[in-house]
């Protein structure tokens, strides 16, 4: 009876744009449910219904909070929302609680000394931490006041001001006593990254060369190694890399370190380690290319999975996000029995990605599946475009049509709602947000967006950066000092991206693209060296 009720409720919600409370209450707490709560809060509902909805949220964010406040009768919350959205200049006349809610450290850097004084006088009693941060910005020598501040104030100031302000005021030689004070705090990781990835922070970067790797995280030590490489301190970089290797958890991280150990020493033992890696990544492909050993697609790259014959009584409904959530939970620990179950469940072309996902878990990720589940939707595109779509789709969702991210990106290609709405307008189509969970529609919209990006960017890596981080970010990146000719290019520039997510994303998409391009476009295979010929 419960299964029947769930089916009826699911059919009702996915047959219309209206989301009901009774349907929401049936769903498990998850990012997917939060997405539907976010949409529910945009409907014509009462404040009581909005309150009932927000009680079910798994992870509260500003998207949900602001929509809830719009439905709420709570004047305090409405005022809070107004404060958070106020322009910086308008906050000068507001009460202390409003300033604290709406004024970021980054915005504060744009205020005059006079304006900062006014705000400090207002907030120093009720919000001492905010006052301390503003006092640093307002001091005659901000760097000196920063070094003298307590740990919490230091990180909440240095890590939150913009890059231009950081270069202008904080690009100084840090004392060892300052680093000693900071190094045991987890926020120090971010501080190190912000210094290393901003090429204009040269003085601060030189100070980092005095840091020892003990008790620092993998992420911090790896950035110290990259910093040492940039400053031509190869012996020091090798010390950092050796330490980082012991702290790295993922195989990709270890291979990344091994790659740099090879680059610095030219010792072929590192190259051999990479060539034998079971992980398919940029660095293992690099080693195989140099050593001209057997291509990994002969070993643990799998393109084709033979699916069972379709059992129409046991089809998996790919249109309901919560169905996939159950599989995610159930497949965390795979065994033969579960594998057999999923072999008999994922029998259609559109579930090939689902099957590949659970098989990778079953194989403990020692095999990498590069499947092509949607060729019937994109086979009219050029082979290069198909390779790019598959490279991005594999990284975005592993080809799960009902994937919904924490930012509410949707579908196989993880398109944000604002972007899919804009694309629908450009295509002169009626917009229905749920259509993005249909792979045919989602891929069509992604193809349209990639056409736009490809006209403006000349390499799959940069297209990947733009797809993840935005074309504005990517254009600024290409106008910077990165991806220019140099000893370790383009690999060094790829380590110096300011956004960790985009840096990792670009490497993975480029790896996927190389594998797919050489599989799909056998007549025009791309060499690894040609693909990595990126620098201007």
ABEGO torsion letter per residue (X at the ends): XAAAAAAAAAAAAAABABBBAAAAAABBBBAAAAAAAAAAAABBBBAAAAAAAAAABABBBAAAAAAAAAABABAAAAAAAAAAABBAAAAAABBAAAAAAABBAAAAAABBAAAAAAAAAAAAAABAAAAAAAAAAABABAAAAAAABBAAAAAAAAAABBAAAAAAAABBBBBAAAAAAAAABAAAAAAAAAAAABAAAAAAAAAAAABBABGBBAAAAAAAAAAAAAAGBAAAAAAAAAAAAAABABAAAAAAAAAAAAAAAGBAAAAAAAAABABBBAAAAAAAAAAGBBBAAABABBABBBBBBBBAAABBBAABAAAAAAAAAAAABBBAAAAAAAAAABABAAAAAAAAAAAAAAAGGABBBBBBAAAAAAAABBAAAAAAAAAAAAAAAGGBAABBBAAGBBEAAGBBAAAAAAAAAAAGBBBBAAAAABAAAAAAAAAAAAAAAAAABABAAAAAAAAAAEAAAAAAAAABABGBBBAAOAAAAAAABABAAAAAAAAAAAAAAAAAAAAABAABBBBAAAAABABX
